[in-house]
Each structure stands twice: as C-alpha cells, then as structure tokens.
Amino acid sequence: MTTFRERLRDLPVFPEDLPGWEVADLDALPATPHELFVAWFDDAVDAGLLAPHAATLSTTDAAGRVHARTLICKEVTDDGWWFAGHADSPKGRDLESNPHAALTFFWRELGRQVRVSGPVTPDAEAGAADFRARPDASRAAGLVGRQSEPLGSLAEHRAAWADALERVRAEPALVAPTWTAWVLAPTEVEFWATGTGTGQTRVRYRTDLAASLEAGDRTPAPWTKELLWP
C-alpha cells in the first residue's frame, strides 16, 4: 500500500517548462521592491491566475505563538502593503501585542513567491473607506463580526448575516465599528523564482526603516539588493 508520505512525494509541484528568472545585474532591477512586486503581480494577472492578490498573513501573539491565515491584499503604495479586518479579531489582537508581521504571496503557475515582512500600523480612516467599498454581502459579514468566536449552529450565523445584509443595504454609509486597515511597511522583501532546468533564484531587498524612524526621518530609506543562496 502506498503511504501518505509517498503520495505526497509523487505529486507535481510546479508546471513544466517554467522559464525561471535570470538576474545578471542587480542594478537593472527596479530600485524599490514595490515596483518589482507590481510587475510580478501584473504577470500573474496576465497569466489568468485566480486570486493573485491572495496572501498568507503571519502574526504572533504576546506569548510568541504564531498564527497564519489567507487574506486579500487591498493596496500596495509607497507606504507598504495594505490589508483589512476587525481590530478585535485574532489578527488584530496579535498585531496590537506585536505590530510586526509577514505576508507571503505564492503564484505556483509561474513558479514565483514573494515574502514581505516588517512593522504594521493601523489606519481606521482607510479601514472605513475599505469597508464602504466592499460588496454588500462582504459588508454584511463584516458587520456581523464575532470572528473566531464559538458558533452554536450555522443557522444562527445565517440569520445574523441576513439581518446584517438588510441593514447595510438600507445604510450604504454604515461601517462596522471595529473595522480597520493595516499597512505593512516592509524592511525586507524577498523575490523567489524557479525554472525548469535553471534552478532557483532569490533576490532580497532590505532597508533600515527602524534607523530612519528613530532618527526622525520620515522619508523612505534606500533599498539594498542582494542575491541569496536558494
């Protein structure tokens, strides 16, 4: 009988004929990771990938326990990578106790991954704008709240969601009181790619954001680029 371990090893990981990523000159890469990320994101969209804006957010609580979940990236600006949710959710509580996190984007069909890590800052005003821009069904789910609390039955949730849906449709400006947006201002962004017959390529962008903030300098710190061993 085939073991589960053997079944896992027999599964294909990436499509065939991936072109890989040749980096002959680091200076030829964009000056900031934001620019390269947007270019890779556009490649994922052009390739028809589903949910290319989905990412895994990893956080830690006050006791150092790590939690991860998949969410949607809402924006990428010079300030960083944006996402949203309830301030009193597990991720919100984690970020309040330890305002550092990591986002991981994985585009299997292209053989690419991007890891973004750094400090996270909440923005209630941006959160309100995000909530109002959500579809009615998503706004209703956000208005119900109580994320990750024990649920007695699915019927209980369905009824609460239906009531919330009526309310958000009647009040287009309504915003869930705990809804917020966070921006992850990266200190490191790593781009990873693999190709058929070419092996893996890793490039890391790094910046000393903490030193700039401690010095009272709000201008973006310069980025350095380096190749990493796979």
CYANA upper distance limits for C-alpha pairs under 8 A (distance plus 0.5 A):
  2 THR  CA      6 GLU  CA      6.71
  2 THR  CA      7 ARG  CA      7.23
  3 THR  CA      7 ARG  CA      6.80
  4 PHE  CA      8 LEU  CA      6.73
  5 ARG  CA      9 ARG  CA      6.82
  6 GLU  CA     10 ASP  CA      6.71
  7 ARG  CA     11 LEU  CA      7.08
 13 VAL  CA    108 ARG  CA      8.44
 14 PHE  CA    108 ARG  CA      6.74
 14 PHE  CA    109 GLU  CA      7.07
 14 PHE  CA    111 GLY  CA      6.90
 15 PRO  CA    108 ARG  CA      8.48
 15 PRO  CA    109 GLU  CA      6.77
 15 PRO  CA    111 GLY  CA      8.41
 16 GLU  CA    196 THR  CA      7.09
 17 ASP  CA    195 GLY  CA      7.70
 17 ASP  CA    196 THR  CA      5.86
 18 LEU  CA    110 LEU  CA      7.36
 18 LEU  CA    111 GLY  CA      7.39
 18 LEU  CA    194 THR  CA      7.80
 18 LEU  CA    195 GLY  CA      5.12
 18 LEU  CA    196 THR  CA      5.61
 19 PRO  CA    194 THR  CA      8.39
 19 PRO  CA    195 GLY  CA      5.53
 19 PRO  CA    196 THR  CA      6.90
 19 PRO  CA    198 THR  CA      8.28
 20 GLY  CA    111 GLY  CA      8.01
 20 GLY  CA    193 ALA  CA      6.60
 20 GLY  CA    194 THR  CA      5.43
 20 GLY  CA    195 GLY  CA      3.97
 20 GLY  CA    196 THR  CA      7.20
 20 GLY  CA    198 THR  CA      6.64
 20 GLY  CA    199 GLY  CA      7.83
 20 GLY  CA    200 GLN  CA      7.83
 20 GLY  CA    201 THR  CA      8.25
 21 TRP  CA    193 ALA  CA      6.55
 21 TRP  CA    194 THR  CA      7.36
 21 TRP  CA    195 GLY  CA      7.46
 21 TRP  CA    200 GLN  CA      8.31
 21 TRP  CA    201 THR  CA      6.82
 22 GLU  CA    201 THR  CA      7.85
 23 VAL  CA    201 THR  CA      8.36
 25 ASP  CA     29 LEU  CA      7.89
 26 LEU  CA    225 LYS  CA      7.18
 26 LEU  CA    226 GLU  CA      7.75
 27 ASP  CA     31 ALA  CA      8.32
 29 LEU  CA     36 LEU  CA      8.02
 30 PRO  CA     35 GLU  CA      6.56
 30 PRO  CA     36 LEU  CA      6.44
 31 ALA  CA     35 GLU  CA      8.06
 31 ALA  CA    223 TRP  CA      7.48
 32 THR  CA     36 LEU  CA      7.50
 32 THR  CA    205 TYR  CA      8.16
 32 THR  CA    223 TRP  CA      6.88
 33 PRO  CA     37 PHE  CA      6.45
 33 PRO  CA    189 VAL  CA      6.98
 33 PRO  CA    205 TYR  CA      6.90
 34 HIS  CA     38 VAL  CA      6.78
 34 HIS  CA     76 VAL  CA      7.68
 34 HIS  CA     77 THR  CA      7.89
 34 HIS  CA     78 ASP  CA      7.71
 34 HIS  CA     80 GLY  CA      8.26
 35 GLU  CA     39 ALA  CA      6.87
 36 LEU  CA     40 TRP  CA      6.73
 37 PHE  CA     41 PHE  CA      6.46
 37 PHE  CA    114 VAL  CA      8.25
 38 VAL  CA     42 ASP  CA      6.58
 39 ALA  CA     43 ASP  CA      6.88
 40 TRP  CA     44 ALA  CA      6.87
 41 PHE  CA     45 VAL  CA      6.82
 41 PHE  CA     52 PRO  CA      7.41
 41 PHE  CA     53 HIS  CA      8.32
 42 ASP  CA     46 ASP  CA      6.54
 43 ASP  CA     47 ALA  CA      6.58
 44 ALA  CA     48 GLY  CA      7.03
 44 ALA  CA     49 LEU  CA      6.13
 44 ALA  CA     52 PRO  CA      6.71
 44 ALA  CA    107 TRP  CA      7.58
 44 ALA  CA    110 LEU  CA      7.83
 45 VAL  CA     49 LEU  CA      6.35
 45 VAL  CA     52 PRO  CA      7.16
 49 LEU  CA    107 TRP  CA      8.22
 49 LEU  CA    109 GLU  CA      7.99
 52 PRO  CA    105 PHE  CA      8.37
 52 PRO  CA    107 TRP  CA      7.50
 53 HIS  CA     72 ILE  CA      6.18
 53 HIS  CA     73 CYS  CA      5.94
 53 HIS  CA     74 LYS  CA      8.39
 53 HIS  CA    105 PHE  CA      8.19
 54 ALA  CA     70 THR  CA      7.08
 54 ALA  CA     71 LEU  CA      6.12
 54 ALA  CA     72 ILE  CA      5.07
 54 ALA  CA     73 CYS  CA      6.70
 54 ALA  CA    105 PHE  CA      7.28
 55 ALA  CA     70 THR  CA      5.92
 55 ALA  CA     71 LEU  CA      6.10
 55 ALA  CA     72 ILE  CA      6.63
 55 ALA  CA     73 CYS  CA      7.21
 55 ALA  CA    103 LEU  CA      6.56
 55 ALA  CA    104 THR  CA      5.81
 55 ALA  CA    105 PHE  CA      5.25
 55 ALA  CA    106 PHE  CA      7.84
 56 THR  CA     68 ALA  CA      6.92
 56 THR  CA     69 ARG  CA      5.90
 56 THR  CA     70 THR  CA      4.77
 56 THR  CA     71 LEU  CA      6.82
 56 THR  CA    102 ALA  CA      8.47
 56 THR  CA    103 LEU  CA      5.96
 56 THR  CA    104 THR  CA      5.55
 56 THR  CA    105 PHE  CA      7.21
 57 LEU  CA     68 ALA  CA      5.96
 57 LEU  CA     69 ARG  CA      6.02
 57 LEU  CA     70 THR  CA      6.62
 57 LEU  CA     71 LEU  CA      7.47
 57 LEU  CA    101 ALA  CA      7.54
 57 LEU  CA    102 ALA  CA      6.26
 57 LEU  CA    103 LEU  CA      5.15
 57 LEU  CA    104 THR  CA      7.19
 58 SER  CA     66 VAL  CA      7.40
 58 SER  CA     67 HIS  CA      6.19
 58 SER  CA     68 ALA  CA      4.83
 58 SER  CA     69 ARG  CA      7.32
 58 SER  CA    101 ALA  CA      6.21
 58 SER  CA    102 ALA  CA      5.71
 58 SER  CA    103 LEU  CA      6.93
 59 THR  CA     66 VAL  CA      6.23
 59 THR  CA     67 HIS  CA      5.86
 59 THR  CA     68 ALA  CA      6.85
 59 THR  CA     91 LYS  CA      7.27
 59 THR  CA     94 ASP  CA      6.70
 59 THR  CA     95 LEU  CA      7.38
 59 THR  CA     98 ASN  CA      8.35
 59 THR  CA    100 HIS  CA      7.53
 59 THR  CA    101 ALA  CA      5.52
 59 THR  CA    102 ALA  CA      7.44
 60 THR  CA     64 GLY  CA      5.89
 60 THR  CA     65 ARG  CA      5.77
 60 THR  CA     66 VAL  CA      4.88
 60 THR  CA     67 HIS  CA      6.46
 60 THR  CA     94 ASP  CA      6.15
 60 THR  CA     95 LEU  CA      8.03
 60 THR  CA     98 ASN  CA      7.08
 60 THR  CA    101 ALA  CA      8.13
 61 ASP  CA     65 ARG  CA      6.01
 61 ASP  CA     66 VAL  CA      7.25
 61 ASP  CA     67 HIS  CA      8.37
 61 ASP  CA     93 ARG  CA      7.87
 61 ASP  CA     94 ASP  CA      4.97
 61 ASP  CA     95 LEU  CA      7.98
 61 ASP  CA     97 SER  CA      6.72
 61 ASP  CA     98 ASN  CA      6.94
 62 ALA  CA     94 ASP  CA      7.52
 62 ALA  CA     97 SER  CA      5.97
 62 ALA  CA     98 ASN  CA      7.09
 67 HIS  CA     91 LYS  CA      8.38
 71 LEU  CA     83 PHE  CA      8.15
 72 ILE  CA     83 PHE  CA      7.06
 73 CYS  CA     81 TRP  CA      7.49
 73 CYS  CA     82 TRP  CA      6.35
 73 CYS  CA     83 PHE  CA      5.59
 74 LYS  CA     81 TRP  CA      8.18
 74 LYS  CA     82 TRP  CA      5.80
 74 LYS  CA     83 PHE  CA      5.68
 74 LYS  CA     84 ALA  CA      7.86
 75 GLU  CA     81 TRP  CA      6.52
 75 GLU  CA     82 TRP  CA      5.55
 75 GLU  CA     83 PHE  CA      7.80
 76 VAL  CA     80 GLY  CA      6.19
 76 VAL  CA     81 TRP  CA      5.13
 76 VAL  CA     82 TRP  CA      6.68
 77 THR  CA     81 TRP  CA      7.14
 79 ASP  CA    183 VAL  CA      7.64
 79 ASP  CA    184 LEU  CA      8.29
 79 ASP  CA    185 ALA  CA      6.42
 80 GLY  CA    183 VAL  CA      6.30
 80 GLY  CA    184 LEU  CA      5.81
 80 GLY  CA    185 ALA  CA      4.97
 80 GLY  CA    186 PRO  CA      6.89
 81 TRP  CA    183 VAL  CA      5.95
 81 TRP  CA    184 LEU  CA      5.64
 81 TRP  CA    185 ALA  CA      7.23
 81 TRP  CA    186 PRO  CA      8.43
 82 TRP  CA    181 ALA  CA      7.36
 82 TRP  CA    182 TRP  CA      6.14
 82 TRP  CA    183 VAL  CA      4.91
 82 TRP  CA    184 LEU  CA      6.84
 83 PHE  CA    181 ALA  CA      6.23
 83 PHE  CA    182 TRP  CA      6.04
 83 PHE  CA    183 VAL  CA      7.11
 84 ALA  CA    127 GLY  CA      6.90
 84 ALA  CA    130 ASP  CA      8.00
 84 ALA  CA    179 TRP  CA      7.83
 84 ALA  CA    180 THR  CA      6.22
 84 ALA  CA    181 ALA  CA      4.62
 84 ALA  CA    182 TRP  CA      6.45
 85 GLY  CA     89 SER  CA      7.89
 85 GLY  CA     92 GLY  CA      8.01
 85 GLY  CA    127 GLY  CA      8.33
 85 GLY  CA    179 TRP  CA      6.01
 85 GLY  CA    180 THR  CA      6.20
 85 GLY  CA    181 ALA  CA      6.96
 86 HIS  CA     92 GLY  CA      6.84
 86 HIS  CA    142 GLY  CA      8.31
 86 HIS  CA    145 GLY  CA      8.07
 86 HIS  CA    178 THR  CA      5.70
 86 HIS  CA    179 TRP  CA      4.92
 86 HIS  CA    180 THR  CA      6.49
 87 ALA  CA     91 LYS  CA      8.22
 87 ALA  CA     92 GLY  CA      4.92
 87 ALA  CA     93 ARG  CA      7.28
 87 ALA  CA    178 THR  CA      5.81
 87 ALA  CA    179 TRP  CA      6.56
 87 ALA  CA    180 THR  CA      6.61
 88 ASP  CA     92 GLY  CA      5.89
 88 ASP  CA     93 ARG  CA      6.36
 88 ASP  CA    178 THR  CA      7.17
 89 SER  CA     93 ARG  CA      6.64
 89 SER  CA    146 ARG  CA      8.22
 89 SER  CA    147 GLN  CA      6.38
 89 SER  CA    148 SER  CA      7.85
 90 PRO  CA     94 ASP  CA      6.60
 90 PRO  CA    147 GLN  CA      8.35
 90 PRO  CA    148 SER  CA      7.91
 91 LYS  CA     95 LEU  CA      6.58
 92 GLY  CA     96 GLU  CA      6.67
 93 ARG  CA     97 SER  CA      6.90
 94 ASP  CA     98 ASN  CA      6.44
 94 ASP  CA     99 PRO  CA      7.96
 95 LEU  CA     99 PRO  CA      4.90
 95 LEU  CA    100 HIS  CA      7.19
 95 LEU  CA    101 ALA  CA      8.13
 95 LEU  CA    120 VAL  CA      7.79
 99 PRO  CA    119 PRO  CA      6.16
 99 PRO  CA    120 VAL  CA      5.66
 99 PRO  CA    121 THR  CA      7.54
100 HIS  CA    117 SER  CA      8.02
100 HIS  CA    118 GLY  CA      6.06
100 HIS  CA    119 PRO  CA      4.73
100 HIS  CA    120 VAL  CA      5.97
100 HIS  CA    184 LEU  CA      8.45
101 ALA  CA    117 SER  CA      6.29
101 ALA  CA    118 GLY  CA      6.42
101 ALA  CA    119 PRO  CA      6.92
101 ALA  CA    120 VAL  CA      7.19
101 ALA  CA    184 LEU  CA      7.85
102 ALA  CA    115 ARG  CA      7.48
102 ALA  CA    116 VAL  CA      5.96
102 ALA  CA    117 SER  CA      4.67
102 ALA  CA    118 GLY  CA      7.14
103 LEU  CA    115 ARG  CA      6.28
103 LEU  CA    116 VAL  CA      5.55
103 LEU  CA    117 SER  CA      6.87
104 THR  CA    113 GLN  CA      7.68
104 THR  CA    114 VAL  CA      6.28
104 THR  CA    115 ARG  CA      5.07
104 THR  CA    116 VAL  CA      6.90
105 PHE  CA    113 GLN  CA      6.04
105 PHE  CA    114 VAL  CA      5.59
105 PHE  CA    115 ARG  CA      6.96
106 PHE  CA    112 ARG  CA      6.65
106 PHE  CA    113 GLN  CA      4.96
106 PHE  CA    114 VAL  CA      7.12
107 TRP  CA    111 GLY  CA      6.68
107 TRP  CA    112 ARG  CA      5.71
107 TRP  CA    113 GLN  CA      6.53
108 ARG  CA    112 ARG  CA      6.73
108 ARG  CA    113 GLN  CA      8.34
111 GLY  CA    193 ALA  CA      6.02
111 GLY  CA    194 THR  CA      5.82
111 GLY  CA    195 GLY  CA      7.38
112 ARG  CA    191 PHE  CA      8.00
112 ARG  CA    192 TRP  CA      6.12
112 ARG  CA    193 ALA  CA      4.92
112 ARG  CA    194 THR  CA      7.19
113 GLN  CA    191 PHE  CA      6.58
113 GLN  CA    192 TRP  CA      5.62
113 GLN  CA    193 ALA  CA      6.96
114 VAL  CA    189 VAL  CA      7.55
114 VAL  CA    190 GLU  CA      6.11
114 VAL  CA    191 PHE  CA      5.23
114 VAL  CA    192 TRP  CA      6.76
115 ARG  CA    189 VAL  CA      6.07
115 ARG  CA    190 GLU  CA      5.61
115 ARG  CA    191 PHE  CA      7.24
116 VAL  CA    186 PRO  CA      6.54
116 VAL  CA    187 THR  CA      8.48
116 VAL  CA    188 GLU  CA      6.58
116 VAL  CA    189 VAL  CA      5.04
116 VAL  CA    190 GLU  CA      7.15
117 SER  CA    184 LEU  CA      7.79
117 SER  CA    185 ALA  CA      8.20
117 SER  CA    186 PRO  CA      5.62
117 SER  CA    187 THR  CA      6.72
117 SER  CA    188 GLU  CA      6.05
117 SER  CA    189 VAL  CA      7.00
118 GLY  CA    184 LEU  CA      6.60
118 GLY  CA    185 ALA  CA      6.13
118 GLY  CA    186 PRO  CA      4.77
118 GLY  CA    187 THR  CA      5.50
118 GLY  CA    188 GLU  CA      7.24
119 PRO  CA    184 LEU  CA      6.23
119 PRO  CA    185 ALA  CA      6.20
119 PRO  CA    186 PRO  CA      7.24
119 PRO  CA    187 THR  CA      8.28
120 VAL  CA    182 TRP  CA      6.81
120 VAL  CA    183 VAL  CA      6.00
120 VAL  CA    184 LEU  CA      4.86
120 VAL  CA    185 ALA  CA      6.75
121 THR  CA    182 TRP  CA      5.89
121 THR  CA    183 VAL  CA      5.93
121 THR  CA    184 LEU  CA      7.16
121 THR  CA    185 ALA  CA      8.47
122 PRO  CA    180 THR  CA      7.18
122 PRO  CA    181 ALA  CA      6.20
122 PRO  CA    182 TRP  CA      4.75
122 PRO  CA    183 VAL  CA      7.02
123 ASP  CA    127 GLY  CA      6.68
123 ASP  CA    180 THR  CA      6.59
123 ASP  CA    181 ALA  CA      5.68
123 ASP  CA    182 TRP  CA      6.28
123 ASP  CA    183 VAL  CA      8.11
124 ALA  CA    128 ALA  CA      6.71
124 ALA  CA    179 TRP  CA      7.72
124 ALA  CA    180 THR  CA      5.18
124 ALA  CA    181 ALA  CA      6.61
125 GLU  CA    129 ALA  CA      6.97
125 GLU  CA    180 THR  CA      7.93
125 GLU  CA    181 ALA  CA      8.37
126 ALA  CA    130 ASP  CA      6.65
126 ALA  CA    180 THR  CA      7.43
126 ALA  CA    181 ALA  CA      6.21
127 GLY  CA    131 PHE  CA      6.65
127 GLY  CA    179 TRP  CA      6.36
127 GLY  CA    180 THR  CA      4.32
127 GLY  CA    181 ALA  CA      4.63
127 GLY  CA    182 TRP  CA      8.28
128 ALA  CA    132 ARG  CA      6.81
128 ALA  CA    175 VAL  CA      6.57
128 ALA  CA    176 ALA  CA      8.48
128 ALA  CA    179 TRP  CA      7.21
128 ALA  CA    180 THR  CA      7.04
128 ALA  CA    181 ALA  CA      8.42
129 ALA  CA    133 ALA  CA      6.83
130 ASP  CA    134 ARG  CA      7.00
130 ASP  CA    181 ALA  CA      7.97
131 PHE  CA    139 ARG  CA      6.95
131 PHE  CA    175 VAL  CA      6.66
131 PHE  CA    176 ALA  CA      8.07
131 PHE  CA    179 TRP  CA      7.65
132 ARG  CA    139 ARG  CA      7.99
132 ARG  CA    172 PRO  CA      7.75
132 ARG  CA    173 ALA  CA      6.92
132 ARG  CA    174 LEU  CA      7.73
132 ARG  CA    175 VAL  CA      7.08
134 ARG  CA    138 SER  CA      6.49
134 ARG  CA    139 ARG  CA      6.35
135 PRO  CA    139 ARG  CA      6.66
136 ASP  CA    140 ALA  CA      6.59
136 ASP  CA    165 LEU  CA      7.15
136 ASP  CA    168 VAL  CA      7.12
136 ASP  CA    169 ARG  CA      7.24
137 ALA  CA    141 ALA  CA      6.85
137 ALA  CA    165 LEU  CA      6.90
138 SER  CA    142 GLY  CA      6.70
139 ARG  CA    143 LEU  CA      6.53
139 ARG  CA    165 LEU  CA      8.07
139 ARG  CA    168 VAL  CA      7.37
140 ALA  CA    144 VAL  CA      6.78
140 ALA  CA    161 TRP  CA      6.45
140 ALA  CA    162 ALA  CA      8.21
140 ALA  CA    164 ALA  CA      5.37
140 ALA  CA    165 LEU  CA      5.23
140 ALA  CA    167 ARG  CA      8.40
140 ALA  CA    168 VAL  CA      6.85
141 ALA  CA    145 GLY  CA      7.26
141 ALA  CA    161 TRP  CA      6.54
141 ALA  CA    164 ALA  CA      7.92
141 ALA  CA    165 LEU  CA      8.45
142 GLY  CA    176 ALA  CA      7.08
142 GLY  CA    179 TRP  CA      8.19
143 LEU  CA    164 ALA  CA      6.81
143 LEU  CA    175 VAL  CA      8.01
143 LEU  CA    176 ALA  CA      5.59
144 VAL  CA    160 ALA  CA      6.94
144 VAL  CA    161 TRP  CA      6.67
144 VAL  CA    164 ALA  CA      6.85
151 LEU  CA    156 GLU  CA      8.20
151 LEU  CA    157 HIS  CA      8.06
152 GLY  CA    156 GLU  CA      7.39
153 SER  CA    157 HIS  CA      7.44
154 LEU  CA    158 ARG  CA      6.64
155 ALA  CA    159 ALA  CA      6.63
156 GLU  CA    160 ALA  CA      6.85
157 HIS  CA    161 TRP  CA      6.52
158 ARG  CA    162 ALA  CA      6.60
159 ALA  CA    163 ASP  CA      6.79
160 ALA  CA    164 ALA  CA      6.68
161 TRP  CA    165 LEU  CA      6.56
162 ALA  CA    166 GLU  CA      6.96
163 ASP  CA    167 ARG  CA      6.94
164 ALA  CA    168 VAL  CA      6.73
165 LEU  CA    169 ARG  CA      6.69
166 GLU  CA    170 ALA  CA      6.75
167 ARG  CA    171 GLU  CA      6.56
168 VAL  CA    172 PRO  CA      6.24
168 VAL  CA    173 ALA  CA      8.45
168 VAL  CA    174 LEU  CA      6.83
175 VAL  CA    179 TRP  CA      7.79
187 THR  CA    206 ARG  CA      6.16
187 THR  CA    207 THR  CA      5.66
187 THR  CA    208 ASP  CA      6.97
187 THR  CA    209 LEU  CA      6.56
188 GLU  CA    204 ARG  CA      7.35
188 GLU  CA    205 TYR  CA      6.08
188 GLU  CA    206 ARG  CA      5.10
188 GLU  CA    207 THR  CA      7.14
189 VAL  CA    204 ARG  CA      6.27
189 VAL  CA    205 TYR  CA      5.66
189 VAL  CA    206 ARG  CA      7.22
190 GLU  CA    202 ARG  CA      7.43
190 GLU  CA    203 VAL  CA      6.21
190 GLU  CA    204 ARG  CA      4.80
190 GLU  CA    205 TYR  CA      6.72
191 PHE  CA    202 ARG  CA      6.18
191 PHE  CA    203 VAL  CA      5.76
191 PHE  CA    204 ARG  CA      6.84
192 TRP  CA    200 GLN  CA      7.66
192 TRP  CA    201 THR  CA      6.19
192 TRP  CA    202 ARG  CA      5.03
192 TRP  CA    203 VAL  CA      7.13
193 ALA  CA    200 GLN  CA      6.17
193 ALA  CA    201 THR  CA      5.82
193 ALA  CA    202 ARG  CA      7.15
194 THR  CA    198 THR  CA      7.65
194 THR  CA    199 GLY  CA      6.09
194 THR  CA    200 GLN  CA      4.78
194 THR  CA    201 THR  CA      6.80
195 GLY  CA    199 GLY  CA      6.12
195 GLY  CA    200 GLN  CA      7.11
200 GLN  CA    230 PRO  CA      6.50
201 THR  CA    227 LEU  CA      8.22
201 THR  CA    228 LEU  CA      8.10
201 THR  CA    229 TRP  CA      8.31
201 THR  CA    230 PRO  CA      7.02
202 ARG  CA    227 LEU  CA      6.29
202 ARG  CA    228 LEU  CA      5.76
202 ARG  CA    229 TRP  CA      7.42
202 ARG  CA    230 PRO  CA      6.80
203 VAL  CA    225 LYS  CA      7.32
203 VAL  CA    226 GLU  CA      6.14
203 VAL  CA    227 LEU  CA      5.10
203 VAL  CA    228 LEU  CA      6.49
204 ARG  CA    225 LYS  CA      6.16
204 ARG  CA    226 GLU  CA      5.91
204 ARG  CA    227 LEU  CA      6.90
204 ARG  CA    228 LEU  CA      7.55
205 TYR  CA    223 TRP  CA      6.61
205 TYR  CA    224 THR  CA      6.06
205 TYR  CA    225 LYS  CA      5.14
205 TYR  CA    226 GLU  CA      7.25
206 ARG  CA    223 TRP  CA      5.98
206 ARG  CA    224 THR  CA      5.80
206 ARG  CA    225 LYS  CA      7.08
207 THR  CA    221 ALA  CA      6.56
207 THR  CA    222 PRO  CA      6.61
207 THR  CA    223 TRP  CA      5.40
207 THR  CA    224 THR  CA      6.96
208 ASP  CA    212 SER  CA      7.14
208 ASP  CA    221 ALA  CA      6.93
208 ASP  CA    222 PRO  CA      8.42
209 LEU  CA    213 LEU  CA      6.78
209 LEU  CA    220 PRO  CA      7.96
209 LEU  CA    221 ALA  CA      6.46
210 ALA  CA    214 GLU  CA      6.61
211 ALA  CA    215 ALA  CA      6.68
212 SER  CA    216 GLY  CA      6.87
212 SER  CA    217 ASP  CA      5.59
212 SER  CA    218 ARG  CA      7.40
212 SER  CA    219 THR  CA      8.33
212 SER  CA    220 PRO  CA      8.44
212 SER  CA    221 ALA  CA      7.03
213 LEU  CA    217 ASP  CA      5.92
213 LEU  CA    218 ARG  CA      6.73
